[in-house]
Amino acid sequence: MRRLRLGASLWMALLFVLITTSGCGTMRNLISPVIPKRPELKKRVMVFPLVDQAGLEAEKAKKLDRDLKEFLKQSPDLLLYNPPDGTFSSLAMTSPLFGVATSSRLIDFAEGLGMNALIIGVMNPVEITTRKSGIWPFRRYKKFYDISMGLNVVDITTKTFSMTRIESEEYSASLEDSEKRGDKEIIDEYLKEALPDILEEQASAVEDELAKVPWTGKVLAVEDDTIMINAGKEVGVRPGQTFEVLSKGRSIPSGSGRSIRLLGARTGEIKIDSVMEKHSLAVPVKGEGFSAGQVVRFKR
């Protein structure tokens, strides 16, 4: 049985009731708090190949990976990048509990390329259980197929997971049907039906999560009163925008052994003077002691 979702027709009916029973001012009050403010700067996101733990055929796994990226591309607030060939296999390790445990080397690699976040998706093995279903006295044994995908989003600045999320769909089949067709055929049918919804939900969750995180970047170089940062026209930087500059924070080890980076104190403020495609030049507005490696956080 699939999760229940509110149908489009019901949404339209509810919207019609609101429109016909409310004045224009009331509608604006109802709708405006719901519509989130669009981020002014785009996030650079590296999307690593989907980890297939479900044992899919190679072509199906590749298609699933392409489809996930297509959903993510629909967000106007994300700039997607693919890692160089072979990077993922050499810098990441698998974990049976969460699908993927990213290594510090993998995060450092993405940081060196100026990414804001990295995304690793995991297609989990299909879980099959047998249990009774239905209302007494019509309860019967059925086979249930749980199809799920996990998605991990790592914030590069803090080197922590900003989102770890599993989206799943559950389907059932009678024992007679499962014996007649076999699990593989049934799973292939349900995967085809479930995956578009799962991918869309995960992509939407990623967009919402990254929209909550302030845009951060790095000071690349400082010469006299000119400060270069690692963002330009590509992400939407414009002359006159201001950024807070944060000192280098401490790194503390986590239970897994990975270091978590703390943001340092605010040391000053800079204003963008000129913009190139991937870099910008700024001048100090407040503070002093600016140096390469400091974190910059978008202010306005």
C-alpha positions in Angstrom: 0.0 0.0 0.0 1.4 3.4 -0.9 1.5 6.4 1.2 -1.5 8.6 0.9 -1.0 11.9 -0.9 -3.4 14.8 -1.2 -4.7 14.7 -4.7 -4.4 17.7 -7.1 -8.2 18.0 -7.5 -8.6 18.3 -3.7 -5.9 21.0 -3.6 -7.8 22.9 -6.3 -11.1 22.6 -4.5 -9.5 24.0 -1.3 -7.9 26.8 -3.2 -11.3 27.7 -4.8 -12.9 27.8 -1.4 -10.2 30.1 -0.1 -10.5 32.5 -3.0 -14.3 32.6 -3.0 -14.6 33.1 0.8 -11.7 35.6 1.3 -10.9 39.1 0.2 -7.8 39.9 -1.8 -6.1 41.2 1.3 -6.9 38.1 3.3 -5.5 35.9 0.5 -2.3 37.8 0.5 -2.0 37.3 4.2 -2.6 33.6 3.8 -0.3 33.0 0.9 2.7 35.3 1.4 4.0 33.6 4.6 4.0 30.3 2.8 6.1 31.4 -0.2 9.7 31.2 0.9 12.1 34.0 -0.1 14.4 33.0 -3.0 18.1 32.9 -2.1 20.0 35.7 -3.8 23.1 33.6 -4.4 23.2 30.2 -6.0 24.8 27.3 -4.2 27.5 25.3 -5.9 26.8 21.6 -5.4 28.8 18.6 -6.4 26.7 15.5 -7.0 28.5 12.2 -6.7 27.4 9.1 -8.5 24.4 7.3 -7.0 25.6 4.4 -4.8 23.6 1.3 -5.9 23.1 -1.1 -3.0 20.0 -2.5 -4.5 21.8 -4.6 -7.2 20.2 -2.9 -10.1 21.3 -3.6 -13.7 24.1 -1.2 -14.7 22.0 0.7 -17.2 19.1 1.1 -14.8 21.5 2.5 -12.1 23.0 5.0 -14.6 19.5 6.1 -15.6 18.5 6.5 -12.0 21.6 8.7 -11.4 20.8 10.8 -14.5 17.2 11.2 -13.4 18.1 12.4 -9.9 20.4 15.1 -11.5 17.6 16.2 -13.9 15.3 16.8 -10.9 18.0 18.7 -9.1 18.7 20.8 -12.2 15.2 22.1 -12.1 16.1 24.3 -9.1 17.2 27.7 -10.2 19.1 28.2 -7.0 21.6 25.3 -7.5 24.6 25.0 -9.8 25.4 21.3 -10.2 28.9 19.9 -10.8 30.0 16.4 -11.6 33.2 15.1 -9.9 36.1 14.1 -12.1 36.0 10.4 -13.1 37.2 8.1 -10.4 37.1 10.6 -7.6 34.3 9.1 -5.7 35.6 5.5 -5.7 39.0 6.5 -4.5 37.9 9.0 -1.8 34.6 7.5 -0.4 33.7 4.4 1.6 30.5 2.5 2.1 28.7 1.9 5.3 26.0 -0.8 5.7 24.0 1.4 8.1 23.7 4.7 6.3 24.7 3.7 2.8 27.7 6.1 2.6 30.0 7.5 5.1 31.9 10.3 3.4 35.6 10.7 4.2 37.3 13.9 5.1 39.4 13.6 1.9 36.2 13.7 -0.1 34.9 16.8 1.6 38.4 18.5 1.3 38.3 17.7 -2.4 35.0 19.4 -2.9 36.1 22.4 -0.8 39.2 22.8 -2.9 36.8 23.2 -5.9 34.8 25.9 -4.2 31.7 23.8 -3.6 29.1 24.8 -1.0 27.8 21.3 -0.6 28.2 17.8 -1.8 25.4 15.3 -2.4 25.6 11.5 -2.3 22.5 9.4 -3.0 22.1 5.7 -2.0 19.7 3.3 -3.6 19.0 0.9 -0.7 18.3 -2.8 -1.1 14.6 -3.6 -1.5 13.4 -5.0 1.8 10.9 -7.9 1.4 8.7 -9.0 4.3 5.7 -11.3 4.6 2.9 -10.4 6.9 -0.9 -10.4 7.2 -2.9 -7.6 5.7 -6.5 -6.7 5.6 -9.5 -6.6 7.9 -10.6 -9.7 9.9 -12.0 -12.1 8.8 -10.4 -11.4 5.4 -6.8 -11.1 6.6 -4.4 -12.8 4.3 -0.6 -13.1 4.1 1.0 -10.8 1.6 4.5 -9.9 0.5 5.5 -6.3 1.1 8.3 -4.6 -0.9 9.9 -1.5 0.6 11.7 0.7 -1.9 13.8 3.4 -0.5 16.6 5.9 -1.4 18.8 7.8 1.1 20.3 11.2 0.3 23.2 12.8 2.2 24.0 16.5 1.9 27.3 17.7 3.4 27.8 21.4 4.2 31.4 22.0 3.1 32.0 25.0 5.3 31.2 23.2 8.6 32.1 19.7 7.2 28.9 18.3 8.7 25.8 16.6 7.3 23.1 19.2 6.8 20.6 16.6 5.6 20.4 12.8 5.8 17.0 11.7 4.5 15.4 8.5 3.4 12.3 8.5 1.1 10.4 5.3 0.7 7.4 3.7 -0.9 5.8 0.4 0.1 4.0 -2.0 -2.2 2.3 -5.3 -1.7 1.5 -8.4 -3.7 -0.4 -11.6 -2.9 1.7 -14.7 -2.2 0.1 -16.3 -5.3 1.3 -13.5 -7.5 4.8 -13.4 -6.0 5.2 -17.2 -6.5 3.8 -17.0 -10.1 5.9 -14.0 -11.3 8.9 -14.0 -8.9 10.3 -11.2 -6.8 12.5 -9.8 -9.5 9.7 -9.1 -11.9 7.5 -7.6 -9.2 10.4 -5.4 -7.9 11.2 -4.2 -11.4 7.5 -3.2 -11.8 7.4 -1.4 -8.5 10.7 0.4 -9.0 9.5 1.8 -12.3 6.4 3.2 -10.5 8.0 4.4 -7.3 11.3 6.0 -8.3 10.0 9.1 -10.1 8.1 10.1 -7.0 11.0 9.3 -4.7 13.5 11.2 -6.8 11.3 14.3 -7.0 10.7 14.3 -3.3 14.4 14.0 -2.5 15.3 16.7 -5.0 12.7 19.0 -3.5 14.0 18.3 0.1 17.5 19.1 -1.0 16.4 22.4 -2.5 14.5 23.4 0.6 17.4 22.4 2.9 20.0 24.3 1.0 17.8 27.4 0.9 17.9 27.6 4.7 21.7 27.6 4.8 23.5 31.0 4.5 25.7 31.3 1.4 29.4 31.0 2.4 32.6 31.2 0.5 36.3 31.9 1.0 38.8 34.7 0.8 41.3 33.6 -1.9 43.8 36.4 -1.6 44.4 39.8 0.0 46.6 42.6 -1.5 46.6 46.0 0.2 42.9 46.9 0.4 41.7 44.5 -2.3 40.2 41.2 -1.3 39.5 38.4 -3.7 36.7 35.9 -2.9 35.7 32.6 -4.7 32.4 33.7 -6.2 31.3 35.8 -9.1 28.7 36.2 -11.8 28.2 32.4 -11.9 26.5 32.4 -8.5 24.9 35.9 -8.8 27.4 38.2 -7.1 26.9 41.9 -8.0 28.8 45.1 -7.2 27.7 46.7 -4.0 26.8 43.4 -2.2 28.3 43.0 1.2 29.7 39.9 3.0 30.7 39.3 6.6 34.2 37.9 7.1 34.7 35.3 9.7 37.9 34.2 11.3 39.1 30.6 10.9 37.3 28.5 13.5 38.6 25.6 15.5 38.2 22.0 14.2 37.0 19.5 16.8 36.9 15.7 16.3 33.6 14.0 16.2 32.8 10.5 17.5 33.4 9.1 14.0 36.9 10.6 13.9 35.9 13.2 11.3 36.6 16.8 12.2 33.8 19.3 12.6 34.7 22.9 11.7 33.4 25.7 13.9 32.8 29.1 12.3 35.0 31.7 13.9 34.2 35.2 15.2 33.1 38.0 12.8 36.2 40.0 12.1 34.8 42.5 9.5 32.8 43.3 6.5 33.6 43.7 2.8 31.8 45.2 -0.2 32.0 43.9 -3.7 33.7 46.3 -6.1 34.1 44.3 -9.3 32.8 40.9 -10.5 34.3 38.3 -12.8 32.8 35.0 -13.8 34.0 32.9 -10.8 35.7 35.5 -8.6 35.1 38.9 -7.3 37.1 41.7 -5.8 36.0 43.5 -2.7 37.1 46.4 -0.5 37.0 46.5 3.4 34.0 48.3 5.0 34.6 47.3 8.6 37.4 45.5 10.5 41.0 44.6 9.5 43.4 41.7 9.4 41.8 40.0 6.4 43.7 37.0 5.1 43.3 34.1 2.6 41.3 31.2 3.9 38.8 33.2 5.9 35.1 32.4 5.5 32.9 35.0 3.9 29.1 34.9 4.5 26.6 36.7 2.3 24.9 39.5 4.0 22.9 41.4 1.3 
